[in-house]
Amino acid sequence: MQATRATRPDPLSHDQAVGLVESFLRFPVQQLDVPLALDALALRHRFGISYWDAAIIEAARALGCHTVLSEDLGEGTDYSGVTVENPFR
């Protein structure tokens, strides 16, 4: 985990890192599986976005989300039912 790397100027302790990861357990997590990866590749091809951005959108779709927050993707763009909102606007 990069946050605990000793060469960081402010590394987290092991216990801090464990506590942080455990705090994320309250959020649903979408597994990256073959069907999701194939859907992301199709979305990437259709919209000309990066694979990783497409995977985020497809993971959101799989979890039933209709909005993704991103400063990198186009504000208001509708990716087949998942719309991008820039949280910094």
C-alpha positions as CSV (number, residue, x, y, z in Angstrom):
1,M,0.0,0.0,0.0
2,Q,1.5,3.3,-1.1
3,A,0.2,5.2,1.9
4,T,2.4,3.1,4.3
5,R,5.5,3.2,2.2
6,A,8.5,4.2,4.5
7,T,9.9,6.6,1.9
8,R,6.8,8.8,2.1
9,P,7.3,12.0,4.0
10,D,4.1,11.2,6.0
11,P,3.5,7.5,5.9
12,L,0.5,6.0,7.6
13,S,1.1,3.4,10.3
14,H,0.0,-0.1,9.8
15,D,-2.9,0.4,12.3
16,Q,-4.0,3.6,10.6
17,A,-4.0,1.9,7.2
18,V,-6.0,-1.0,8.5
19,G,-8.5,1.4,10.1
20,L,-8.8,3.4,6.9
21,V,-9.4,0.3,4.7
22,E,-11.9,-1.1,7.3
23,S,-13.8,2.2,7.2
24,F,-14.4,1.7,3.4
25,L,-16.3,-1.5,4.1
26,R,-19.5,0.5,4.6
27,F,-19.5,1.2,0.8
28,P,-20.5,-1.4,-1.7
29,V,-17.7,-2.7,-3.9
30,Q,-18.1,-4.0,-7.4
31,Q,-15.8,-6.9,-8.4
32,L,-14.0,-6.6,-11.6
33,D,-14.9,-9.8,-13.5
34,V,-14.8,-10.8,-17.2
35,P,-18.3,-9.6,-18.1
36,L,-17.6,-6.2,-16.6
37,A,-14.2,-6.0,-18.3
38,L,-15.8,-6.8,-21.7
39,D,-18.5,-4.2,-21.1
40,A,-15.7,-1.7,-20.3
41,L,-13.9,-2.5,-23.4
42,A,-17.0,-2.0,-25.5
43,L,-17.7,1.3,-23.8
44,R,-14.1,2.4,-24.3
45,H,-14.4,1.6,-28.0
46,R,-17.8,3.3,-28.4
47,F,-16.9,6.6,-26.6
48,G,-13.1,6.8,-27.1
49,I,-12.3,7.0,-23.4
50,S,-9.7,5.2,-21.4
51,Y,-10.3,1.6,-20.3
52,W,-10.0,2.5,-16.7
53,D,-12.6,5.3,-17.0
54,A,-14.8,2.9,-18.8
55,A,-14.4,0.3,-16.1
56,I,-15.4,2.8,-13.5
57,I,-18.5,3.7,-15.4
58,E,-19.4,0.0,-15.9
59,A,-18.8,-0.7,-12.2
60,A,-21.1,2.1,-11.3
61,R,-23.7,0.8,-13.7
62,A,-23.4,-2.7,-12.1
63,L,-24.0,-1.2,-8.7
64,G,-27.1,0.7,-10.0
65,C,-25.5,4.2,-10.0
66,H,-26.8,6.7,-12.5
67,T,-24.2,9.4,-11.8
68,V,-20.4,9.2,-11.6
69,L,-18.3,12.1,-10.2
70,S,-15.3,12.9,-12.3
71,E,-13.2,15.9,-13.1
72,D,-11.6,14.1,-16.0
73,L,-14.6,12.9,-18.0
74,G,-16.9,15.4,-19.8
75,E,-19.4,17.1,-17.6
76,G,-23.0,16.0,-18.4
77,T,-21.9,13.2,-20.8
78,D,-24.3,10.3,-20.8
79,Y,-22.5,7.0,-21.2
80,S,-25.5,4.8,-22.0
81,G,-27.4,5.7,-18.8
82,V,-24.5,6.7,-16.5
83,T,-24.0,10.5,-16.5
84,V,-20.9,12.3,-15.4
85,E,-21.0,15.2,-13.0
86,N,-17.9,17.3,-12.1
87,P,-17.9,17.7,-8.3
88,F,-15.7,20.8,-8.6
89,R,-18.1,22.9,-10.8
